[in-house]
Amino acid sequence: MTAPQTPMLKVTVLHYRDHSHDEETWLKWYNEEQIPRFMPIANRNGIDRVEIYFTPSFFKTQFQEDLDNLKGGCAAGWNMAPYDAAVIYWTSDPQKVRNMLTDPDWEDKVTKFEKGWIDQTKVDVQIGTQTTYIEDGKIVNTTPKEYPA
């Protein structure tokens, strides 16, 4: 087993698309306008890593069907989350996130340009730590146990 990781704080912001835009137009805007606006600010404020993943409706529909059909009848209440993008900020110090959000450029170059693109009435935020347990085909950060069948 390798040495345990030092956990970093993971702040995930779940954005919902303003439905005045179709998914294709919204994704184009997000990739070509939104990301270039906020990456320099995140970087300047010492955010250690930023990841984004998008959740197109065709994936959500397909995998909702999988949940409904493959969970052996126990899928009641299992639903694909309705957000359109998850922005994940990794940091060793929560003050870095506070600094980013209070940076004058955040309001001037990011927030005001989200209006009409991101639904400002609902944004979900998650915060915690994350530990990897399988990496590069190897079990890490735990000692496997065998249990009788």
N, CA, C and O atoms as a GROMACS GRO file, in nm:
protein
  596
    1MET      N    1   0.084  -0.118   0.000
    1MET     CA    2   0.000   0.000   0.000
    1MET      C    3   0.088   0.124   0.000
    1MET      O    4   0.188   0.130   0.072
    2THR      N    5   0.053   0.222  -0.079
    2THR     CA    6   0.128   0.346  -0.082
    2THR      C    7   0.088   0.433   0.038
    2THR      O    8  -0.013   0.408   0.103
    3ALA      N    9   0.169   0.533   0.064
    3ALA     CA   10   0.140   0.624   0.175
    3ALA      C   11   0.008   0.696   0.150
    3ALA      O   12  -0.021   0.735   0.037
    4PRO      N   13  -0.072   0.716   0.256
    4PRO     CA   14  -0.199   0.786   0.238
    4PRO      C   15  -0.179   0.927   0.183
    4PRO      O   16  -0.080   0.993   0.212
    5GLN      N   17  -0.275   0.970   0.104
    5GLN     CA   18  -0.271   1.104   0.048
    5GLN      C   19  -0.302   1.206   0.158
    5GLN      O   20  -0.376   1.177   0.252
    6THR      N   21  -0.247   1.325   0.144
    6THR     CA   22  -0.289   1.436   0.228
    6THR      C   23  -0.413   1.494   0.163
    6THR      O   24  -0.407   1.541   0.049
    7PRO      N   25  -0.527   1.491   0.232
    7PRO     CA   26  -0.649   1.536   0.166
    7PRO      C   27  -0.646   1.685   0.137
    7PRO      O   28  -0.601   1.766   0.218
    8MET      N   29  -0.696   1.718   0.020
    8MET     CA   30  -0.716   1.858  -0.017
    8MET      C   31  -0.865   1.885  -0.006
    8MET      O   32  -0.947   1.795  -0.018
    9LEU      N   33  -0.898   2.009   0.016
    9LEU     CA   34  -1.037   2.050   0.020
    9LEU      C   35  -1.091   2.053  -0.122
    9LEU      O   36  -1.028   2.107  -0.213
   10LYS      N   37  -1.207   1.994  -0.140
   10LYS     CA   38  -1.272   1.989  -0.272
   10LYS      C   39  -1.403   2.067  -0.261
   10LYS      O   40  -1.492   2.029  -0.185
   11VAL      N   41  -1.413   2.176  -0.336
   11VAL     CA   42  -1.534   2.257  -0.340
   11VAL      C   43  -1.595   2.239  -0.478
   11VAL      O   44  -1.533   2.274  -0.579
   12THR      N   45  -1.716   2.185  -0.484
   12THR     CA   46  -1.782   2.160  -0.611
   12THR      C   47  -1.903   2.252  -0.622
   12THR      O   48  -1.989   2.255  -0.534
   13VAL      N   49  -1.908   2.328  -0.731
   13VAL     CA   50  -2.020   2.417  -0.759
   13VAL      C   51  -2.099   2.358  -0.875
   13VAL      O   52  -2.046   2.339  -0.984
   14LEU      N   53  -2.227   2.329  -0.850
   14LEU     CA   54  -2.312   2.267  -0.950
   14LEU      C   55  -2.398   2.375  -1.015
   14LEU      O   56  -2.483   2.436  -0.951
   15HIS      N   57  -2.373   2.398  -1.143
   15HIS     CA   58  -2.444   2.502  -1.217
   15HIS      C   59  -2.555   2.444  -1.302
   15HIS      O   60  -2.543   2.334  -1.358
   16TYR      N   61  -2.662   2.520  -1.310
   16TYR     CA   62  -2.775   2.486  -1.395
   16TYR      C   63  -2.781   2.588  -1.509
   16TYR      O   64  -2.772   2.709  -1.486
   17ARG      N   65  -2.796   2.539  -1.628
   17ARG     CA   66  -2.803   2.624  -1.747
   17ARG      C   67  -2.931   2.706  -1.744
   17ARG      O   68  -3.036   2.657  -1.704
   18ASP      N   69  -2.922   2.831  -1.787
   18ASP     CA   70  -3.041   2.911  -1.812
   18ASP      C   71  -3.108   2.851  -1.935
   18ASP      O   72  -3.046   2.844  -2.041
   19HIS      N   73  -3.232   2.809  -1.922
   19HIS     CA   74  -3.298   2.736  -2.030
   19HIS      C   75  -3.340   2.822  -2.148
   19HIS      O   76  -3.408   2.774  -2.239
   20SER      N   77  -3.300   2.949  -2.148
   20SER     CA   78  -3.320   3.030  -2.268
   20SER      C   79  -3.219   2.992  -2.376
   20SER      O   80  -3.228   3.038  -2.490
   21HIS      N   81  -3.121   2.909  -2.339
   21HIS     CA   82  -3.020   2.861  -2.434
   21HIS      C   83  -3.027   2.710  -2.443
   21HIS      O   84  -3.046   2.642  -2.342
   22ASP      N   85  -3.013   2.656  -2.564
   22ASP     CA   86  -3.007   2.511  -2.578
   22ASP      C   87  -2.870   2.463  -2.529
   22ASP      O   88  -2.778   2.542  -2.511
   23GLU      N   89  -2.859   2.332  -2.507
   23GLU     CA   90  -2.736   2.276  -2.450
   23GLU      C   91  -2.613   2.305  -2.536
   23GLU      O   92  -2.508   2.340  -2.484
   24GLU      N   93  -2.626   2.290  -2.667
   24GLU     CA   94  -2.511   2.310  -2.756
   24GLU      C   95  -2.460   2.452  -2.748
   24GLU      O   96  -2.339   2.474  -2.738
   25THR      N   97  -2.550   2.550  -2.751
   25THR     CA   98  -2.511   2.691  -2.742
   25THR      C   99  -2.450   2.720  -2.605
   25THR      O  100  -2.350   2.791  -2.594
   26TRP      N  101  -2.510   2.663  -2.501
   26TRP     CA  102  -2.462   2.686  -2.365
   26TRP      C  103  -2.322   2.628  -2.345
   26TRP      O  104  -2.235   2.693  -2.287
   27LEU      N  105  -2.300   2.506  -2.392
   27LEU     CA  106  -2.167   2.444  -2.380
   27LEU      C  107  -2.061   2.524  -2.456
   27LEU      O  108  -1.949   2.539  -2.407
   28LYS      N  109  -2.097   2.573  -2.573
   28LYS     CA  110  -2.004   2.656  -2.651
   28LYS      C  111  -1.968   2.782  -2.571
   28LYS      O  112  -1.851   2.817  -2.560
   29TRP      N  113  -2.070   2.849  -2.516
   29TRP     CA  114  -2.045   2.967  -2.435
   29TRP      C  115  -1.956   2.933  -2.315
   29TRP      O  116  -1.859   3.003  -2.288
   30TYR      N  117  -1.989   2.825  -2.245
   30TYR     CA  118  -1.914   2.791  -2.125
   30TYR      C  119  -1.767   2.766  -2.158
   30TYR      O  120  -1.678   2.816  -2.089
   31ASN      N  121  -1.741   2.689  -2.262
   31ASN     CA  122  -1.604   2.655  -2.299
   31ASN      C  123  -1.527   2.772  -2.359
   31ASN      O  124  -1.408   2.787  -2.332
   32GLU      N  125  -1.594   2.854  -2.438
   32GLU     CA  126  -1.523   2.962  -2.509
   32GLU      C  127  -1.524   3.095  -2.435
   32GLU      O  128  -1.438   3.179  -2.460
   33GLU      N  129  -1.619   3.115  -2.345
   33GLU     CA  130  -1.629   3.244  -2.275
   33GLU      C  131  -1.607   3.230  -2.124
   33GLU      O  132  -1.522   3.300  -2.067
   34GLN      N  133  -1.681   3.142  -2.060
   34GLN     CA  134  -1.677   3.134  -1.914
   34GLN      C  135  -1.544   3.083  -1.862
   34GLN      O  136  -1.484   3.144  -1.773
   35ILE      N  137  -1.497   2.972  -1.915
   35ILE     CA  138  -1.371   2.916  -1.866
   35ILE      C  139  -1.255   3.014  -1.883
   35ILE      O  140  -1.180   3.034  -1.788
   36PRO      N  141  -1.237   3.075  -2.001
   36PRO     CA  142  -1.126   3.171  -2.013
   36PRO      C  143  -1.140   3.292  -1.921
   36PRO      O  144  -1.039   3.355  -1.887
   37ARG      N  145  -1.262   3.327  -1.881
   37ARG     CA  146  -1.280   3.441  -1.790
   37ARG      C  147  -1.233   3.408  -1.648
   37ARG      O  148  -1.167   3.490  -1.584
   38PHE      N  149  -1.267   3.288  -1.599
   38PHE     CA  150  -1.240   3.266  -1.457
   38PHE      C  151  -1.113   3.189  -1.425
   38PHE      O  152  -1.069   3.191  -1.310
   39MET      N  153  -1.053   3.121  -1.521
   39MET     CA  154  -0.929   3.048  -1.490
   39MET      C  155  -0.816   3.139  -1.443
   39MET      O  156  -0.748   3.105  -1.347
   40PRO      N  157  -0.793   3.254  -1.508
   40PRO     CA  158  -0.685   3.341  -1.458
   40PRO      C  159  -0.708   3.389  -1.315
   40PRO      O  160  -0.613   3.406  -1.238
   41ILE      N  161  -0.835   3.412  -1.278
   41ILE     CA  162  -0.866   3.459  -1.143
   41ILE      C  163  -0.843   3.347  -1.042
   41ILE      O  164  -0.787   3.369  -0.935
   42ALA      N  165  -0.888   3.227  -1.076
   42ALA     CA  166  -0.865   3.112  -0.987
   42ALA      C  167  -0.716   3.088  -0.969
   42ALA      O  168  -0.669   3.064  -0.858
   43ASN      N  169  -0.643   3.094  -1.077
   43ASN     CA  170  -0.498   3.071  -1.072
   43ASN      C  171  -0.428   3.179  -0.989
   43ASN      O  172  -0.343   3.149  -0.906
   44ARG      N  173  -0.466   3.304  -1.012
   44ARG     CA  174  -0.404   3.416  -0.940
   44ARG      C  175  -0.427   3.405  -0.789
   44ARG      O  176  -0.344   3.449  -0.710
   45ASN      N  177  -0.540   3.347  -0.750
   45ASN     CA  178  -0.572   3.335  -0.608
   45ASN      C  179  -0.525   3.205  -0.546
   45ASN      O  180  -0.560   3.174  -0.432
   46GLY      N  181  -0.445   3.128  -0.620
   46GLY     CA  182  -0.378   3.012  -0.563
   46GLY      C  183  -0.460   2.885  -0.557
   46GLY      O  184  -0.422   2.791  -0.486
   47ILE      N  185  -0.571   2.879  -0.631
   47ILE     CA  186  -0.647   2.753  -0.637
   47ILE      C  187  -0.553   2.649  -0.696
   47ILE      O  188  -0.491   2.673  -0.799
   48ASP      N  189  -0.543   2.534  -0.633
   48ASP     CA  190  -0.445   2.433  -0.672
   48ASP      C  191  -0.481   2.359  -0.800
   48ASP      O  192  -0.394   2.324  -0.880
   49ARG      N  193  -0.611   2.336  -0.820
   49ARG     CA  194  -0.654   2.265  -0.941
   49ARG      C  195  -0.802   2.298  -0.964
   49ARG      O  196  -0.878   2.314  -0.869
   50VAL      N  197  -0.840   2.307  -1.092
   50VAL     CA  198  -0.981   2.326  -1.127
   50VAL      C  199  -1.016   2.222  -1.232
   50VAL      O  200  -0.943   2.203  -1.329
   51GLU      N  201  -1.128   2.155  -1.211
   51GLU     CA  202  -1.180   2.057  -1.306
   51GLU      C  203  -1.325   2.092  -1.334
   51GLU      O  204  -1.395   2.145  -1.248
   52ILE      N  205  -1.369   2.064  -1.454
   52ILE     CA  206  -1.509   2.087  -1.490
   52ILE      C  207  -1.559   1.966  -1.563
   52ILE      O  208  -1.491   1.912  -1.651
   53TYR      N  209  -1.678   1.922  -1.528
   53TYR     CA  210  -1.742   1.823  -1.613
   53TYR      C  211  -1.884   1.866  -1.641
   53TYR      O  212  -1.952   1.928  -1.559
   54PHE      N  213  -1.926   1.830  -1.759
   54PHE     CA  214  -2.058   1.867  -1.809
   54PHE      C  215  -2.147   1.744  -1.810
   54PHE      O  216  -2.098   1.631  -1.824
   55THR      N  217  -2.277   1.765  -1.794
   55THR     CA  218  -2.372   1.654  -1.787
   55THR      C  219  -2.482   1.673  -1.892
   55THR      O  220  -2.594   1.712  -1.858
   56PRO      N  221  -2.451   1.645  -2.018
   56PRO     CA  222  -2.552   1.662  -2.124
   56PRO      C  223  -2.674   1.574  -2.100
   56PRO      O  224  -2.664   1.466  -2.042
   57SER      N  225  -2.789   1.622  -2.146
   57SER     CA  226  -2.915   1.550  -2.121
   57SER      C  227  -2.915   1.411  -2.181
   57SER      O  228  -2.978   1.321  -2.125
   58PHE      N  229  -2.846   1.389  -2.294
   58PHE     CA  230  -2.848   1.255  -2.353
   58PHE      C  231  -2.780   1.154  -2.261
   58PHE      O  232  -2.822   1.038  -2.256
   59PHE      N  233  -2.675   1.195  -2.188
   59PHE     CA  234  -2.614   1.106  -2.089
   59PHE      C  235  -2.710   1.080  -1.973
   59PHE      O  236  -2.729   0.966  -1.930
   60LYS      N  237  -2.771   1.188  -1.924
   60LYS     CA  238  -2.861   1.174  -1.810
   60LYS      C  239  -2.979   1.083  -1.845
   60LYS      O  240  -3.018   0.999  -1.763
   61THR      N  241  -3.035   1.098  -1.964
   61THR     CA  242  -3.146   1.013  -2.006
   61THR      C  243  -3.103   0.868  -2.016
   61THR      O  244  -3.170   0.778  -1.965
   62GLN      N  245  -2.990   0.845  -2.082
   62GLN     CA  246  -2.940   0.708  -2.100
   62GLN      C  247  -2.913   0.640  -1.966
   62GLN      O  248  -2.954   0.527  -1.944
   63PHE      N  249  -2.844   0.709  -1.878
   63PHE     CA  250  -2.807   0.647  -1.752
   63PHE      C  251  -2.923   0.641  -1.652
   63PHE      O  252  -2.922   0.558  -1.562
   64GLN      N  253  -3.023   0.728  -1.668
   64GLN     CA  254  -3.142   0.713  -1.586
   64GLN      C  255  -3.213   0.584  -1.622
   64GLN      O  256  -3.263   0.512  -1.535
   65GLU      N  257  -3.217   0.553  -1.752
   65GLU     CA  258  -3.275   0.425  -1.795
   65GLU      C  259  -3.196   0.308  -1.736
   65GLU      O  260  -3.254   0.209  -1.692
   66ASP      N  261  -3.064   0.321  -1.734
   66ASP     CA  262  -2.981   0.216  -1.672
   66ASP      C  263  -3.014   0.201  -1.523
   66ASP      O  264  -3.029   0.090  -1.474
   67LEU      N  265  -3.026   0.313  -1.454
   67LEU     CA  266  -3.061   0.305  -1.312
   67LEU      C  267  -3.194   0.235  -1.293
   67LEU      O  268  -3.209   0.149  -1.206
   68ASP      N  269  -3.290   0.272  -1.376
   68ASP     CA  270  -3.424   0.214  -1.363
   68ASP      C  271  -3.424   0.064  -1.393
   68ASP      O  272  -3.497  -0.011  -1.329
   69ASN      N  273  -3.342   0.022  -1.488
   69ASN     CA  274  -3.346  -0.117  -1.534
   69ASN      C  275  -3.244  -0.210  -1.468
   69ASN      O  276  -3.268  -0.330  -1.458
   70LEU      N  277  -3.131  -0.156  -1.424
   70LEU     CA  278  -3.023  -0.242  -1.378
   70LEU      C  279  -3.010  -0.252  -1.227
   70LEU      O  280  -2.930  -0.331  -1.177
   71LYS      N  281  -3.083  -0.175  -1.155
   71LYS     CA  282  -3.070  -0.174  -1.009
   71LYS      C  283  -3.154  -0.283  -0.943
   71LYS      O  284  -3.170  -0.283  -0.821
   72GLY      N  285  -3.207  -0.376  -1.022
   72GLY     CA  286  -3.279  -0.489  -0.963
   72GLY      C  287  -3.402  -0.449  -0.885
   72GLY      O  288  -3.436  -0.512  -0.785
   73GLY      N  289  -3.469  -0.345  -0.930
   73GLY     CA  290  -3.592  -0.304  -0.863
   73GLY      C  291  -3.572  -0.214  -0.744
   73GLY      O  292  -3.670  -0.173  -0.681
   74CYS      N  293  -3.448  -0.182  -0.709
   74CYS     CA  294  -3.426  -0.097  -0.591
   74CYS      C  295  -3.385   0.045  -0.631
   74CYS      O  296  -3.320   0.115  -0.554
   75ALA      N  297  -3.424   0.087  -0.750
   75ALA     CA  298  -3.382   0.218  -0.799
   75ALA      C  299  -3.475   0.332  -0.757
   75ALA      O  300  -3.448   0.447  -0.790
   76ALA      N  301  -3.581   0.302  -0.686
   76ALA     CA  302  -3.671   0.409  -0.644
   76ALA      C  303  -3.592   0.516  -0.569
   76ALA      O  304  -3.521   0.485  -0.473
   77GLY      N  305  -3.604   0.638  -0.613
   77GLY     CA  306  -3.530   0.747  -0.550
   77GLY      C  307  -3.393   0.772  -0.610
   77GLY      O  308  -3.328   0.871  -0.576
   78TRP      N  309  -3.348   0.683  -0.698
   78TRP     CA  310  -3.219   0.703  -0.764
   78TRP      C  311  -3.244   0.782  -0.892
   78TRP      O  312  -3.304   0.730  -0.987
   79ASN      N  313  -3.200   0.906  -0.895
   79ASN     CA  314  -3.223   0.991  -1.011
   79ASN      C  315  -3.095   1.062  -1.052
   79ASN      O  316  -3.012   1.097  -0.968
   80MET      N  317  -3.081   1.082  -1.180
   80MET     CA  318  -2.967   1.158  -1.230
   80MET      C  319  -2.983   1.302  -1.183
   80MET      O  320  -3.091   1.361  -1.195
   81ALA      N  321  -2.878   1.358  -1.130
   81ALA     CA  322  -2.881   1.496  -1.082
   81ALA      C  323  -2.905   1.590  -1.200
   81ALA      O  324  -2.850   1.569  -1.307
   82PRO      N  325  -2.987   1.693  -1.181
   82PRO     CA  326  -3.029   1.775  -1.294
   82PRO      C  327  -2.934   1.889  -1.334
   82PRO      O  328  -2.963   1.961  -1.430
   83TYR      N  329  -2.822   1.907  -1.266
   83TYR     CA  330  -2.735   2.019  -1.300
   83TYR      C  331  -2.666   1.995  -1.435
   83TYR      O  332  -2.661   1.882  -1.485
   84ASP      N  333  -2.611   2.102  -1.492
   84ASP     CA  334  -2.550   2.097  -1.625
   84ASP      C  335  -2.398   2.099  -1.623
   84ASP      O  336  -2.335   2.051  -1.717
   85ALA      N  337  -2.339   2.154  -1.518
   85ALA     CA  338  -2.193   2.159  -1.509
   85ALA      C  339  -2.152   2.155  -1.362
   85ALA      O  340  -2.217   2.213  -1.276
   86ALA      N  341  -2.043   2.085  -1.336
   86ALA     CA  342  -1.984   2.082  -1.203
   86ALA      C  343  -1.845   2.142  -1.215
   86ALA      O  344  -1.759   2.092  -1.288
   87VAL      N  345  -1.823   2.250  -1.142
   87VAL     CA  346  -1.691   2.313  -1.138
   87VAL      C  347  -1.629   2.272  -1.005
   87VAL      O  348  -1.686   2.298  -0.898
   88ILE      N  349  -1.514   2.208  -1.012
   88ILE     CA  350  -1.451   2.153  -0.893
   88ILE      C  351  -1.321   2.228  -0.866
   88ILE      O  352  -1.228   2.227  -0.948
   89TYR      N  353  -1.316   2.292  -0.751
   89TYR     CA  354  -1.197   2.365  -0.708
   89TYR      C  355  -1.127   2.282  -0.601
   89TYR      O  356  -1.189   2.243  -0.502
   90TRP      N  357  -1.001   2.254  -0.621
   90TRP     CA  358  -0.918   2.182  -0.524
   90TRP      C  359  -0.824   2.283  -0.460
   90TRP      O  360  -0.760   2.361  -0.529
   91THR      N  361  -0.817   2.280  -0.328
   91THR     CA  362  -0.729   2.374  -0.260
   91THR      C  363  -0.676   2.316  -0.129
   91THR      O  364  -0.741   2.234  -0.064
   92SER      N  365  -0.558   2.359  -0.094
   92SER     CA  366  -0.497   2.319   0.033
   92SER      C  367  -0.539   2.413   0.145
   92SER      O  368  -0.513   2.385   0.262
   93ASP      N  369  -0.604   2.524   0.110
   93ASP     CA  370  -0.640   2.625   0.209
   93ASP      C  371  -0.773   2.689   0.168
   93ASP      O  372  -0.780   2.749   0.061
   94PRO      N  373  -0.878   2.679   0.250
   94PRO     CA  374  -1.007   2.736   0.213
   94PRO      C  375  -1.003   2.888   0.193
   94PRO      O  376  -1.090   2.943   0.125
   95GLN      N  377  -0.904   2.955   0.250
   95GLN     CA  378  -0.894   3.099   0.230
   95GLN      C  379  -0.871   3.134   0.083
   95GLN      O  380  -0.911   3.241   0.038
   96LYS      N  381  -0.809   3.044   0.010
   96LYS     CA  382  -0.787   3.068  -0.134
   96LYS      C  383  -0.920   3.080  -0.208
   96LYS      O  384  -0.932   3.160  -0.300
   97VAL      N  385  -1.018   3.000  -0.169
   97VAL     CA  386  -1.151   3.009  -0.232
   97VAL      C  387  -1.217   3.141  -0.193
   97VAL      O  388  -1.276   3.208  -0.277
   98ARG      N  389  -1.206   3.177  -0.067
   98ARG     CA  390  -1.262   3.306  -0.022
   98ARG      C  391  -1.198   3.421  -0.099
   98ARG      O  392  -1.266   3.514  -0.143
   99ASN      N  393  -1.066   3.415  -0.115
   99ASN     CA  394  -0.996   3.520  -0.188
   99ASN      C  395  -1.044   3.529  -0.332
   99ASN      O  396  -1.062   3.639  -0.385
  100MET      N  397  -1.063   3.414  -0.396
  100MET     CA  398  -1.110   3.413  -0.535
  100MET      C  399  -1.248   3.478  -0.545
  100MET      O  400  -1.272   3.560  -0.633
  101LEU      N  401  -1.338   3.439  -0.455
  101LEU     CA  402  -1.475   3.488  -0.462
  101LEU      C  403  -1.488   3.636  -0.426
  101LEU      O  404  -1.587   3.700  -0.464
  102THR      N  405  -1.391   3.691  -0.354
  102THR     CA  406  -1.395   3.833  -0.319
  102THR      C  407  -1.301   3.916  -0.406
  102THR      O  408  -1.292   4.037  -0.389
  103ASP      N  409  -1.232   3.853  -0.498
  103ASP     CA  410  -1.147   3.924  -0.593
  103ASP      C  411  -1.237   4.015  -0.677
  103ASP      O  412  -1.336   3.967  -0.732
  104PRO      N  413  -1.205   4.145  -0.690
  104PRO     CA  414  -1.290   4.235  -0.769
  104PRO      C  415  -1.314   4.185  -0.912
  104PRO      O  416  -1.421   4.208  -0.968
  105ASP      N  417  -1.217   4.118  -0.969
  105ASP     CA  418  -1.235   4.066  -1.105
  105ASP      C  419  -1.340   3.955  -1.110
  105ASP      O  420  -1.399   3.933  -1.216
  106TRP      N  421  -1.365   3.886  -0.999
  106TRP     CA  422  -1.465   3.779  -0.999
  106TRP      C  423  -1.602   3.837  -1.036
  106TRP      O  424  -1.673   3.783  -1.121
  107GLU      N  425  -1.638   3.946  -0.972
  107GLU     CA  426  -1.767   4.010  -1.003
  107GLU      C  427  -1.764   4.075  -1.141
  107GLU      O  428  -1.858   4.060  -1.219
  108ASP      N  429  -1.656   4.148  -1.171
  108ASP     CA  430  -1.649   4.224  -1.295
  108ASP      C  431  -1.632   4.139  -1.420
  108ASP      O  432  -1.682   4.175  -1.526
  109LYS      N  433  -1.562   4.027  -1.409
  109LYS     CA  434  -1.530   3.947  -1.528
  109LYS      C  435  -1.600   3.812  -1.533
  109LYS      O  436  -1.600   3.746  -1.637
  110VAL      N  437  -1.659   3.769  -1.422
  110VAL     CA  438  -1.723   3.637  -1.420
  110VAL      C  439  -1.872   3.649  -1.390
  110VAL      O  440  -1.956   3.621  -1.476
  111THR      N  441  -1.904   3.690  -1.268
  111THR     CA  442  -2.043   3.687  -1.222
  111THR      C  443  -2.138   3.765  -1.312
  111THR      O  444  -2.244   3.715  -1.348
  112LYS      N  445  -2.101   3.886  -1.349
  112LYS     CA  446  -2.196   3.965  -1.428
  112LYS      C  447  -2.218   3.908  -1.568
  112LYS      O  448  -2.320   3.937  -1.630
  113PHE      N  449  -2.126   3.828  -1.618
  113PHE     CA  450  -2.142   3.766  -1.749
  113PHE      C  451  -2.217   3.634  -1.743
  113PHE      O  452  -2.251   3.577  -1.847
  114GLU      N  453  -2.244   3.584  -1.622
  114GLU     CA  454  -2.322   3.460  -1.608
  114GLU      C  455  -2.472   3.484  -1.624
  114GLU      O  456  -2.546   3.392  -1.657
  115LYS      N  457  -2.514   3.608  -1.602
  115LYS     CA  458  -2.657   3.639  -1.612
  115LYS      C  459  -2.707   3.608  -1.753
  115LYS      O  460  -2.649   3.651  -1.852
  116GLY      N  461  -2.816   3.533  -1.758
  116GLY     CA  462  -2.872   3.492  -1.886
  116GLY      C  463  -2.812   3.363  -1.939
  116GLY      O  464  -2.859   3.310  -2.040
  117TRP      N  465  -2.709   3.313  -1.873
  117TRP     CA  466  -2.645   3.187  -1.915
  117TRP      C  467  -2.655   3.080  -1.807
  117TRP      O  468  -2.684   2.964  -1.836
  118ILE      N  469  -2.631   3.120  -1.683
  118ILE     CA  470  -2.640   3.028  -1.570
  118ILE      C  471  -2.760   3.070  -1.487
  118ILE      O  472  -2.776   3.188  -1.456
  119ASP      N  473  -2.843   2.974  -1.450
  119ASP     CA  474  -2.960   3.002  -1.367
  119ASP      C  475  -2.911   3.051  -1.231
  119ASP      O  476  -2.858   2.973  -1.152
  120GLN      N  477  -2.929   3.179  -1.205
  120GLN     CA  478  -2.880   3.240  -1.081
  120GLN      C  479  -2.967   3.207  -0.960
  120GLN      O  480  -2.930   3.237  -0.847
  121THR      N  481  -3.084   3.144  -0.984
  121THR     CA  482  -3.174   3.115  -0.874
  121THR      C  483  -3.146   2.981  -0.808
  121THR      O  484  -3.200   2.952  -0.701
  122LYS      N  485  -3.062   2.899  -0.871
  122LYS     CA  486  -3.029   2.770  -0.808
  122LYS      C  487  -2.887   2.729  -0.846
  122LYS      O  488  -2.854   2.706  -0.962
  123VAL      N  489  -2.807   2.720  -0.744
  123VAL     CA  490  -2.670   2.670  -0.755
  123VAL      C  491  -2.648   2.586  -0.630
  123VAL      O  492  -2.672   2.633  -0.519
  124ASP      N  493  -2.602   2.466  -0.648
  124ASP     CA  494  -2.572   2.380  -0.533
  124ASP      C  495  -2.421   2.375  -0.516
  124ASP      O  496  -2.346   2.373  -0.613
  125VAL      N  497  -2.378   2.372  -0.390
  125VAL     CA  498  -2.235   2.368  -0.359
  125VAL      C  499  -2.210   2.252  -0.264
  125VAL      O  500  -2.286   2.229  -0.169
  126GLN      N  501  -2.103   2.179  -0.290
  126GLN     CA  502  -2.061   2.069  -0.203
  126GLN      C  503  -1.919   2.100  -0.156
  126GLN      O  504  -1.841   2.162  -0.228
  127ILE      N  505  -1.887   2.059  -0.035
  127ILE     CA  506  -1.752   2.079   0.015
  127ILE      C  507  -1.711   1.958   0.098
  127ILE      O  508  -1.790   1.904   0.175
  128GLY      N  509  -1.588   1.917   0.081
  128GLY     CA  510  -1.538   1.803   0.157
  128GLY      C  511  -1.400   1.764   0.108
  128GLY      O  512  -1.330   1.843   0.046
  129THR      N  513  -1.363   1.641   0.139
  129THR     CA  514  -1.235   1.588   0.093
  129THR      C  515  -1.262   1.466   0.008
  129THR      O  516  -1.372   1.410   0.012
  130GLN      N  517  -1.165   1.425  -0.067
  130GLN     CA  518  -1.179   1.308  -0.154
  130GLN      C  519  -1.054   1.224  -0.142
  130GLN      O  520  -0.943   1.276  -0.137
  131THR      N  521  -1.073   1.094  -0.138
  131THR     CA  522  -0.961   1.001  -0.133
  131THR      C  523  -0.975   0.903  -0.248
  131THR      O  524  -1.084   0.852  -0.273
  132THR      N  525  -0.866   0.878  -0.317
  132THR     CA  526  -0.862   0.782  -0.427
  132THR      C  527  -0.834   0.643  -0.370
  132THR      O  528  -0.748   0.628  -0.284
  133TYR      N  529  -0.907   0.542  -0.419
  133TYR     CA  530  -0.886   0.405  -0.372
  133TYR      C  531  -0.843   0.309  -0.482
  133TYR      O  532  -0.786   0.204  -0.451
  134ILE      N  533  -0.868   0.340  -0.607
  134ILE     CA  534  -0.814   0.262  -0.718
  134ILE      C  535  -0.752   0.362  -0.814
  134ILE      O  536  -0.819   0.456  -0.859
  135GLU      N  537  -0.624   0.342  -0.845
  135GLU     CA  538  -0.554   0.432  -0.935
  135GLU      C  539  -0.456   0.351  -1.018
  135GLU      O  540  -0.379   0.271  -0.966
  136ASP      N  541  -0.461   0.373  -1.149
  136ASP     CA  542  -0.373   0.301  -1.241
  136ASP      C  543  -0.381   0.150  -1.221
  136ASP      O  544  -0.280   0.080  -1.229
  137GLY      N  545  -0.503   0.100  -1.196
  137GLY     CA  546  -0.523  -0.043  -1.181
  137GLY      C  547  -0.476  -0.101  -1.049
  137GLY      O  548  -0.471  -0.223  -1.033
  138LYS      N  549  -0.442  -0.015  -0.953
  138LYS     CA  550  -0.394  -0.062  -0.823
  138LYS      C  551  -0.481  -0.007  -0.711
  138LYS      O  552  -0.529   0.106  -0.719
  139ILE      N  553  -0.501  -0.087  -0.608
  139ILE     CA  554  -0.572  -0.042  -0.489
  139ILE      C  555  -0.474   0.039  -0.405
  139ILE      O  556  -0.363  -0.007  -0.376
  140VAL      N  557  -0.514   0.159  -0.368
  140VAL     CA  558  -0.428   0.249  -0.290
  140VAL      C  559  -0.508   0.303  -0.170
  140VAL      O  560  -0.631   0.302  -0.170
  141ASN      N  561  -0.437   0.349  -0.070
  141ASN     CA  562  -0.495   0.417   0.046
  141ASN      C  563  -0.587   0.329   0.131
  141ASN      O  564  -0.667   0.381   0.208
  142THR      N  565  -0.576   0.198   0.117
  142THR     CA  566  -0.652   0.106   0.202
  142THR      C  567  -0.587  -0.031   0.193
  142THR      O  568  -0.511  -0.060   0.100
  143THR      N  569  -0.616  -0.115   0.290
  143THR     CA  570  -0.570  -0.253   0.286
  143THR      C  571  -0.692  -0.340   0.257
  143THR      O  572  -0.784  -0.345   0.338
  144PRO      N  573  -0.693  -0.409   0.143
  144PRO     CA  574  -0.810  -0.493   0.110
  144PRO      C  575  -0.829  -0.603   0.213
  144PRO      O  576  -0.733  -0.655   0.269
  145LYS      N  577  -0.954  -0.638   0.236
  145LYS     CA  578  -0.990  -0.748   0.327
  145LYS      C  579  -1.072  -0.848   0.248
  145LYS      O  580  -1.148  -0.813   0.158
  146GLU      N  581  -1.055  -0.973   0.282
  146GLU     CA  582  -1.136  -1.080   0.221
  146GLU      C  583  -1.248  -1.115   0.317
  146GLU      O  584  -1.227  -1.129   0.437
  147TYR      N  585  -1.367  -1.130   0.264
  147TYR     CA  586  -1.483  -1.167   0.344
  147TYR      C  587  -1.540  -1.296   0.290
  147TYR      O  588  -1.544  -1.316   0.168
  148PRO      N  589  -1.585  -1.385   0.378
  148PRO     CA  590  -1.644  -1.510   0.329
  148PRO      C  591  -1.774  -1.481   0.253
  148PRO      O  592  -1.847  -1.387   0.286
  149ALA      N  593  -1.800  -1.562   0.152
  149ALA     CA  594  -1.920  -1.543   0.071
  149ALA      C  595  -2.044  -1.582   0.146
  149ALA      O  596  -2.154  -1.573   0.092
   0.00000   0.00000   0.00000
